Amino acid sequence: MTLAMNQGTGTIGVVFLIYIGAMVAIGWLAYRRTGDLADYILGGRKLGSWVTALSAGASDMSGWLLLGLPGYAYASGFEAGWIALGLLVGTYFNWRIMARRLRCYTEIAGNSLTIPDFLEQRFRDRRHLLRIIAAFFILLFFLFYTSSGLVAGAKLFNAVFGWPYQWAVIVGAGAILIYTFIGGFMAVSWTDMLQGLLMALALVVVPLVAISHIDGVSSVGTALRTTNPELLNPFTSATGEPLGILAILSLLGWGLGYFGQPHILARFKAIRLMSALDSARRIAMVWVVVSMSGALAVGIVGVAYLAQPLTGADTEKVFIILVNTLFHPLVAGVLLAAILAAVMSTADSQLLVSASVLTDDFYRAMVRPAASQKELLWIGRGAVLVIALVATALAWDPGRKVLDLVAYAWAGFGAAFGPTLLLALFWPRMTRNGALAGMVAGGLTVVIWKQLSGGLFDLYEIVPGFMLSITAIVVVSLADRQPTPEITEEFNAVRQKLATTETE
């Protein structure tokens, strides 16, 4: 379904070009502040609370916030609220229990720049098994995650300008690649902060204007009852079938994914002061509540406003259609740029984390430990290019749905890394072999479970993956030898430093 407008696309195109130009300019400013690999991967741990909070939120939500979630709400009604609730709770606990400890521990554990690096340092893994397996899973799932962003960007360009889907994929990938390639983590974080603000603004304005055009909230409810009253029931599907406990657990289970998302956890590691994490958490929670509420409202209001129903993958275009219908092309250009912001803010972070893994966890750790900082910087930029090309290939199929791609990658990270990192940060008895068992059990469960269906296998794969990962970690660690005194001493040093900073 092509929504290209005969008039106004030129104005929207100019707005897009200005927007992309601004992001590239920020990338250039960040380039001038990037001196070594630590700057390129983690910004030298110099982020403030606002940048940390908004860049974490923007990189978290991606194009699915303006395409996938509104599309799901349009097709399923109040059922989509379960996903939003799970993500809201997951966001809070990620900031509350992970952020401070991860920031402290990664600095004490050899100033670890990446998750694989931290796990190797945490468990003194001289054989590099933890680093290799963690890096493998990051690259595997991020390829699907990054491709979901490119699919979202392609749908935007295709819907607004009528471009062929494959050309739209290439244009979107190129826009993201430019500033990520040159500016690294600082460029990604600064642009993500601005993009997060634009996303929230768009998700507030669009449903409010749509509601005003259909005579208020009561008219929305009347329209939904007329169209399909089951859309108003959070405990049934759109067809009237009860959701059941497995369905509700699957939707709530999205919240488990937060503890293992490398691109979000990178923000915790990069904040300048641990004391700034409390204010960052409050900012992040306000942003998440506003943004997700707006995304759900876009889908629900779209049912009431649009005369012609959307079906299949076109349900994910409800935000685009509302904007094109309701606003002047100049305003529409700004609001549609929010989708571009959502795509860019996540895909750039994913590209950078993937490149960091290739550079720090493979090249520097395995190939050239003596490589200079200048060499590592350019290896990192080359890795960004390679990952972008592979993700583009995965996004080539126009039939892919953004939410499906995100769900798979989200589950993979949540199950492979969530339990491993949680217990690594909080359980002193955990061992290297326990960490290995947890990552493998969680990651493989997601991959295998995804291929099965029917009965229990309809449960979202993150839930069994998370549970089996925890079980594997605990069982293997307790059967293993006690951690060395060196590891225990470092764990206690982290605990002591955290206690000191909390009383300051």
C-alpha positions in Angstrom: 0.0 0.0 0.0 1.7 3.2 -1.2 0.7 6.4 0.4 2.9 8.8 -1.6 1.2 12.2 -1.9 1.1 14.1 -5.2 1.7 17.3 -3.3 3.7 18.0 -0.2 6.3 15.3 -0.6 8.8 17.9 -1.7 8.3 19.8 1.5 8.6 16.6 3.6 11.7 15.7 1.6 13.3 19.0 2.5 12.5 18.5 6.2 14.1 15.1 6.1 17.2 16.4 4.4 17.6 19.1 7.0 17.1 16.6 9.8 19.6 14.1 8.4 22.1 17.0 7.8 21.7 18.0 11.5 22.5 14.4 12.6 25.6 14.3 10.4 26.7 17.6 11.7 26.5 16.3 15.3 28.4 13.2 14.1 31.2 15.5 12.8 31.3 17.4 16.2 31.6 14.0 18.0 34.3 12.9 15.5 36.5 15.8 16.7 36.2 14.6 20.3 36.9 11.0 19.6 40.6 10.2 20.3 40.8 6.5 21.1 38.8 3.3 21.1 37.3 4.0 24.6 35.9 7.3 23.2 34.5 5.6 20.1 32.9 2.7 22.0 31.8 4.3 25.3 32.3 8.1 25.0 35.0 8.1 27.6 32.3 7.6 30.3 31.3 11.3 30.1 27.6 11.3 29.6 25.3 13.4 31.8 21.9 12.4 33.2 19.7 13.8 30.4 21.8 12.4 27.6 22.0 9.0 29.4 18.3 8.8 30.0 16.9 10.0 26.7 19.5 8.2 24.6 18.8 4.9 26.5 15.1 5.3 25.9 15.4 6.3 22.2 17.9 3.5 21.5 15.6 1.0 23.3 12.3 1.7 21.5 13.4 1.9 17.9 11.1 2.1 14.9 8.7 -0.3 16.5 7.5 2.4 18.9 6.0 4.4 16.0 5.3 1.5 13.6 5.2 -1.8 15.4 3.4 -0.9 18.6 0.8 1.4 17.1 0.2 -1.3 14.4 -0.3 -3.9 17.1 -2.7 -1.6 19.0 -4.6 -0.9 15.8 -5.0 -4.6 15.1 -5.5 -5.9 18.7 -6.8 -3.0 20.7 -6.3 -3.0 24.5 -4.5 -6.3 24.3 -1.4 -4.3 23.3 -1.4 -2.7 26.8 0.1 -5.9 28.2 3.3 -5.3 26.2 3.5 -1.7 27.3 3.0 -2.8 31.0 5.7 -5.4 30.8 8.1 -2.9 29.1 7.3 -0.2 31.7 8.1 -2.5 34.6 11.2 -3.9 32.9 12.5 -0.4 32.3 12.1 0.6 35.9 13.8 -2.4 37.4 16.6 -2.2 34.8 17.4 1.3 36.0 16.8 0.5 39.6 18.9 -2.7 40.1 21.2 -2.8 37.1 22.4 0.7 36.3 24.5 1.6 39.3 26.1 -1.8 39.9 27.0 -2.3 36.2 28.5 1.2 36.0 30.7 0.5 39.1 31.6 -3.1 38.3 32.6 -2.5 34.6 35.0 0.2 35.7 36.6 -1.8 38.5 36.8 -5.0 36.3 39.6 -3.7 34.0 37.6 -0.7 32.8 35.6 -3.1 30.6 34.2 -1.5 27.4 31.9 -4.2 26.2 29.7 -6.9 27.8 32.0 -9.8 26.6 34.9 -7.9 27.9 33.2 -7.4 31.3 32.3 -11.1 31.6 35.9 -12.2 30.8 37.3 -9.7 33.4 34.6 -10.6 36.0 35.4 -14.3 35.9 39.1 -14.1 35.0 38.5 -16.3 31.9 42.0 -16.7 30.4 40.7 -19.0 27.7 38.4 -16.3 26.3 35.4 -18.6 26.0 33.0 -16.2 27.6 34.2 -13.4 25.4 33.8 -15.5 22.2 30.4 -16.9 23.0 29.0 -13.6 24.2 30.3 -11.8 21.1 28.7 -14.5 18.9 25.3 -14.0 20.4 25.6 -10.2 20.2 26.4 -10.3 16.5 23.7 -12.9 15.8 20.8 -11.1 17.4 21.9 -7.6 16.6 21.9 -8.4 12.9 18.2 -9.2 13.2 17.6 -6.2 15.4 19.4 -3.7 13.2 17.6 -5.1 10.2 14.3 -4.4 11.9 15.3 -0.7 12.0 16.1 -0.7 8.3 12.7 -2.3 7.6 11.0 0.5 9.5 13.0 3.1 7.7 12.2 1.6 4.3 8.5 1.5 5.1 8.7 5.2 6.0 10.4 6.2 2.7 8.2 3.9 0.7 4.9 5.2 2.2 5.8 8.9 2.1 7.7 9.1 -1.2 6.6 6.0 -3.0 10.2 4.8 -3.4 10.8 1.1 -4.2 11.3 -0.8 -1.0 14.8 -1.9 -1.7 16.0 1.6 -2.6 14.4 2.8 0.6 16.4 0.3 2.6 19.6 1.5 1.1 18.8 5.2 1.7 17.9 4.5 5.3 21.0 2.4 6.0 23.2 5.1 4.4 21.8 7.9 6.5 22.4 5.9 9.7 25.8 4.7 8.6 27.3 8.2 8.0 27.2 9.7 11.4 27.7 6.4 13.3 30.8 5.7 11.2 32.5 9.1 11.9 31.3 10.0 15.3 31.0 6.8 17.3 29.4 6.6 20.8 29.2 10.4 21.4 27.5 11.0 18.1 25.1 8.2 18.8 24.3 9.4 22.3 23.8 13.1 21.4 21.7 12.4 18.4 19.6 9.8 20.3 18.8 12.4 23.0 17.4 14.8 20.4 15.6 12.0 18.6 14.1 10.8 21.8 12.6 14.2 22.4 11.2 14.3 18.8 9.7 10.9 19.2 7.9 11.8 22.4 6.6 15.0 20.9 5.2 13.3 17.8 3.5 10.6 19.9 1.7 13.2 22.0 0.6 15.5 19.2 -0.7 13.0 16.6 -3.3 11.2 18.8 -4.5 14.5 20.4 -5.1 16.1 17.0 -6.8 13.0 15.7 -9.1 12.9 18.8 -10.0 16.6 18.3 -11.0 15.8 14.7 -13.5 13.0 15.8 -15.1 15.0 18.6 -13.3 13.7 21.7 -12.4 10.5 23.5 -16.1 9.3 23.8 -16.3 9.3 20.0 -13.3 7.0 19.9 -14.9 4.6 22.3 -18.1 4.6 20.3 -16.3 4.0 17.0 -14.4 1.1 18.5 -17.6 -0.5 19.9 -19.1 -0.2 16.4 -16.0 -1.5 14.6 -15.2 -4.3 17.0 -16.1 -4.2 20.7 -13.4 -6.9 21.5 -10.8 -4.2 20.8 -11.8 -2.6 24.1 -11.2 -5.8 26.1 -7.6 -6.4 27.3 -8.4 -10.1 28.2 -9.5 -11.1 24.7 -8.0 -11.1 21.2 -9.5 -9.0 18.4 -11.5 -12.1 17.4 -13.0 -12.5 20.9 -11.0 -15.4 22.0 -9.7 -15.3 25.6 -6.0 -14.5 25.7 -5.2 -17.2 28.3 -2.3 -17.2 30.8 0.3 -18.1 28.1 -0.6 -15.2 25.9 -0.6 -12.7 28.8 2.8 -14.0 30.1 4.2 -13.8 26.6 3.2 -10.1 26.4 4.4 -9.2 29.9 7.6 -11.2 29.3 8.9 -8.5 27.1 9.9 -6.7 30.3 12.5 -9.5 31.0 14.5 -8.5 28.0 15.8 -5.2 29.4 18.4 -6.9 31.6 20.3 -8.2 28.6 20.2 -5.5 25.9 23.8 -4.4 25.3 22.8 -1.1 23.5 20.8 0.0 26.6 23.3 -1.2 29.2 26.0 0.7 27.4 24.4 4.0 28.6 24.6 2.9 32.2 28.3 2.2 31.7 28.9 5.5 30.0 27.4 8.0 32.5 30.0 10.3 34.1 28.9 10.0 37.8 27.0 7.2 39.5 25.2 9.8 41.5 23.5 11.0 38.3 21.8 7.7 37.7 18.9 8.5 40.0 17.9 11.7 38.1 18.5 9.8 34.8 16.1 7.1 35.9 13.3 9.6 36.7 13.8 11.3 33.3 13.8 7.9 31.5 10.6 6.7 33.3 8.7 9.9 32.3 9.8 9.5 28.7 8.8 5.9 28.6 5.3 6.5 30.1 4.6 9.4 27.7 6.0 7.6 24.6 4.3 4.3 25.1 1.0 5.8 26.0 1.1 7.9 22.9 2.0 4.9 20.7 -0.9 2.9 22.0 -3.2 5.9 21.5 -2.1 6.3 17.9 -3.2 2.7 17.1 -6.5 2.9 19.1 -7.4 6.3 17.6 -6.5 5.1 14.2 -9.2 2.5 14.3 -11.8 5.3 15.0 -10.4 7.8 12.5 -9.5 5.9 9.4 -12.4 5.1 7.2 -10.6 2.3 5.2 -9.4 -0.5 7.5 -5.7 -1.5 7.4 -4.7 -5.1 7.2 -1.6 -7.3 7.4 1.7 -5.4 7.4 -0.1 -2.2 6.5 -1.3 -1.9 10.1 2.2 -0.7 10.9 1.6 2.4 8.7 -1.2 3.8 10.9 1.0 6.6 12.3 2.2 7.6 8.8 -1.3 7.7 7.5 -2.6 9.8 10.4 0.2 12.3 9.9 -0.3 12.5 6.2 -4.0 13.0 6.6 -4.1 15.4 9.5 -1.2 17.8 9.0 0.2 20.4 6.6 3.3 18.9 4.8 5.7 21.1 6.7 4.4 19.8 10.1 4.0 16.3 8.7 7.7 16.4 7.7 8.7 17.1 11.3 6.4 14.5 12.7 7.4 11.8 10.2 11.0 12.6 11.0 10.2 11.1 14.4 10.0 7.7 12.7 13.4 8.4 11.1 14.6 9.4 14.6 13.3 6.2 16.1 14.9 4.1 13.4 18.2 5.9 13.6 18.4 6.1 17.3 18.3 2.4 17.7 20.1 1.2 14.6 23.0 3.5 15.2 23.5 2.1 18.8 23.2 -1.5 17.5 25.7 -0.9 14.7 28.1 0.6 17.3 27.8 -2.3 19.8 28.3 -4.8 17.0 31.3 -3.0 15.7 32.6 -2.7 19.3 32.4 -6.5 19.6 34.3 -7.1 16.4 36.9 -4.5 17.3 37.5 -5.0 21.0 36.4 -8.6 21.5 37.8 -10.2 18.4 40.4 -8.0 16.7 42.2 -6.5 19.8 41.7 -9.5 22.0 42.4 -12.3 19.5 44.2 -10.9 16.5 46.3 -7.8 17.4 46.6 -7.1 21.1 49.3 -4.6 20.4 47.3 -2.6 17.8 47.5 1.2 18.2 44.5 3.3 19.1 44.4 4.8 15.6 44.3 1.4 14.1 41.6 0.2 16.4 39.5 3.3 15.6 39.5 2.6 11.9 38.9 -1.1 12.5 35.9 -0.1 14.5 34.6 2.2 11.7 35.2 -0.6 9.2 33.2 -3.0 11.4 30.3 -0.5 11.4 30.3 -0.6 7.6 30.4 -4.5 7.5 27.5 -4.9 10.0 25.4 -2.3 8.1 25.8 -4.2 4.8 24.8 -7.5 6.4 21.8 -6.0 8.2 20.7 -4.4 4.9 20.7 -7.8 3.2 18.5 -9.2 6.0 16.1 -6.3 5.6 15.7 -6.8 1.8 12.4 -8.7 2.1 9.5 -6.2 2.1 7.2 -8.8 3.7 9.1 -8.6 7.0 7.2 -7.1 10.0 9.1 -4.8 12.3 7.6 -6.2 15.5 8.5 -9.8 14.5 12.1 -9.0 14.0 12.3 -7.0 17.2 10.6 -9.7 19.2 13.2 -12.4 18.1 16.2 -10.2 18.8 14.8 -8.9 22.1 14.2 -12.4 23.3 17.7 -13.5 22.3 19.4 -10.8 24.2 17.1 -11.0 27.2 17.6 -14.8 27.6 21.3 -15.0 26.7 22.5 -12.1 28.8 19.8 -11.0 31.2 20.2 -13.8 33.8 24.0 -14.0 33.2 24.5 -10.3 33.9 22.1 -10.1 36.8 23.7 -13.0 38.7 27.2 -11.8 37.7 26.5 -8.5 39.4 24.7 -9.8 42.5 25.8 -13.4 43.2 29.4 -13.9 44.4 29.1 -17.7 44.1 28.6 -17.6 40.4 31.4 -19.1 38.3 32.8 -18.9 34.8 31.3 -22.2 33.8 27.9 -21.1 35.2 28.0 -18.0 33.1 28.9 -20.1 30.0 26.0 -22.5 30.7 23.6 -19.6 31.3 24.4 -17.8 28.0 24.3 -21.0 25.9 21.1 -22.3 27.6 19.3 -19.0 27.2 20.5 -18.2 23.6 19.8 -21.7 22.3 16.4 -22.0 23.9 15.3 -18.8 22.1 16.6 -20.1 18.7 15.1 -23.5 19.1 11.8 -22.4 20.8 11.2 -20.0 17.9 11.0 -22.9 15.4 8.3 -24.7 17.4 4.6 -23.9 17.8 1.4 -25.2 19.5 0.5 -25.5 23.1 3.3 -24.5 25.5 5.5 -23.5 22.5 3.2 -20.6 21.8 4.7 -19.0 24.9 7.1 -16.1 23.9 10.6 -17.6 23.8 12.1 -15.1 26.2 10.2 -16.6 29.1 11.5 -20.2 28.9 14.9 -18.9 27.8 15.2 -16.7 30.8 14.1 -19.4 33.2 16.4 -22.1 31.8 19.3 -19.7 31.7 18.9 -19.0 35.5 18.6 -22.7 36.2 21.7 -23.5 34.2 23.7 -20.8 36.0 22.7 -21.8 39.5 23.1 -25.6 39.0 26.5 -25.4 37.2 27.9 -22.8 39.6 27.0 -24.7 42.7 28.5 -27.9 41.2 31.7 -26.0 40.2 34.6 -25.0 42.3 34.4 -21.9 44.5 35.5 -18.6 42.8 39.1 -17.7 43.4 40.0 -15.2 46.3 40.9 -12.6 43.6 37.4 -12.7 42.1 35.7 -12.6 45.5 37.9 -9.7 46.6 36.9 -7.7 43.5 33.2 -8.5 44.1 33.5 -7.2 47.7 35.3 -4.1 46.4 32.4 -3.3 44.2 29.9 -3.8 47.0 31.9 -1.5 49.3 32.2 1.2 46.7 28.5 1.1 46.0 27.8 1.3 49.7 30.1 4.3 49.9 28.5 6.2 47.0 25.0 5.6 48.3 25.8 7.3 51.6 27.5 10.3 50.0 
